[in-house]
Amino acid sequence: MGRWRFVGFFIAAILWWLVSDNVAVVAYPAEDLVTRLPGQPKVGFRQFAGYVDVDVKNGRSLFYYFVEAEVYPDKKPLTLWLNGGPGCSSVGGGAFTELGPFYPGGDGRGLRRNSMSWNKASNLLFVESPAGVGWSYSNTTSDYNTGDASTAKDMHVFLLNWYEKFPEFKSRALFLTGESYAGHYIPQLADVLLDHNAHSKGFKFNIKGVAIGNPLLRLDRDAPATYEFFWSHGMISDEVGLTIMNKCDFDDYIFGSPHNITDSCNKALTEANEIVGNYINNYDVILDVCYPSIVQQELRLKKMATKVSVGVDVCMSYERYFYFNLPEVQKALHANRTGLPYGWSMCSGFLNYSDTDGNLDMLPLLKRIVQNRIPVWVFSGDQDSVVPLLGSRTLIRELAHELNFKITVPYSAWFHKKQVGGWATEYGNLLTFATVRGAAHMVPYAQPSRALHLFSSFVRGRRLPNNTRPSIDE
């Protein structure tokens, strides 16, 4: 009897220890577990998808997709990724075209593994934001009139409520990442979270870093960089390029056109756009283009639509659109719970987003983030003409000067797999600018291996390697 009494006491002690504060009991929302997506390869990590309410009164709810790290998810940080637009889907973009664990298959009815998914280094959270994007919705029509401030506010509420679904992550390191118009989303969200931390006597967000790719930071500087890129890459003539640089006033740039546009400026801009033409992908000038009418017909006929250019499936966006509009896919993702009267699309066609918020200067917010000792990385695919590195590089240098930061890593090549991955510089041990060689506006889409190396370095607090010796990530 003494032995069994000891065994019983031992088991009771173990149970008490498991539910005590010494061990975090993992809690996940079973109703959001994605058991398997149609046509999905078998994997060893878990996925979750569903809705988080951000305004119960208005019936406003954001759709999310969460995927655990490939190995040791309990020891890895949490990374939020937001796509831009404004009004484009982070689930369709980041999760299933760029850095998530799966890509759509060539027939639009299945998935294939992304061997360079960022969930090798972190748990990943993707959110369709704001309401009206993808499967996120509101029952109040006026909610579709939105802008930067309300988007950041909703994302703050989203994260607080998401942590209630996944309480284990409340104390976990949080990295805020995104691309393009997320150059607005991410700094403004970080600013709101820092305000929360400053006023909260309880829970505080454990922000450990901010990274944004090809980000819109200052429209009056990023817009002329597009035409400088065209000129420097031989896509427009000296005459047209010089006319734009000398005759166009970008100081008060508004989405769509320079301020007080002159006839000579308007003529030069029109000519530049005609010369570049419709047969170039402005987001990646070295890629071939996909012809929609051909690929959509092939998808309907259940043919493989994949067209590869420089190692990239340039028709992936059409395959993704077809896949996400399959009823069985939406059911598996717990998506479209209200039966929206429109199909899923990558970018919202009816969202009325502020046409003036794009003019906001994000540098003061980046300055505040850095002053809170949070590292900021800005990375740029060097084949993007939409938000080219030419503007971003200059803006980050000027921000460093305003912060009185010294150069801690001189501008030089960084390496991956014994090849140049891009060029990088660092200021004050907190502010990094890096290019990714051969990458597009969507860096992980065009250069998945180099992008993963950059991201892994970022979340592990390491500088990009400046020699050809292989790192542990390779």
Secondary structure, DSSP 4 states (H G I P E B T S, - for coil): -HHHHHHHHHHHHHHHHHHSTTS------GGGEE---TTPPP-SS-EEEEEEEEETTTTEEEEEEEE--SS-GGGS-EEEEE--TTTB-TIIIIIIIISSSEEE-TTSSSEEE-TT-GGGTSEEEEEE-STTSTT-EESSGGGGEE-HHHHHHHHHHHHHHHHHHSGGGGGS-EEEEEETTHHHHHHHHHHHHHHHHHH-SS----EEEEEEES----HHHHHHHHHHHHHHTTSS-HHHHHHHHHH---TT-BTTB-TT--HHHHHHHHHHHHHH-SSS-TT-TTS----HHHHHHHHHTT-----EETTEETTHHHHHHHHHTSHHHHHHTT--TT--SS---SB-SS-EE-SSGGG---HHHHHHHHHTT--EEEEEETT-SSS-HHHHHHHHHHHHHHTTPPEEEEEEEEEETTEEEEEEEEETTTEEEEEETT--SSHHHH-HHHHHHHHHHHHTT-PPP-SSS--TT-
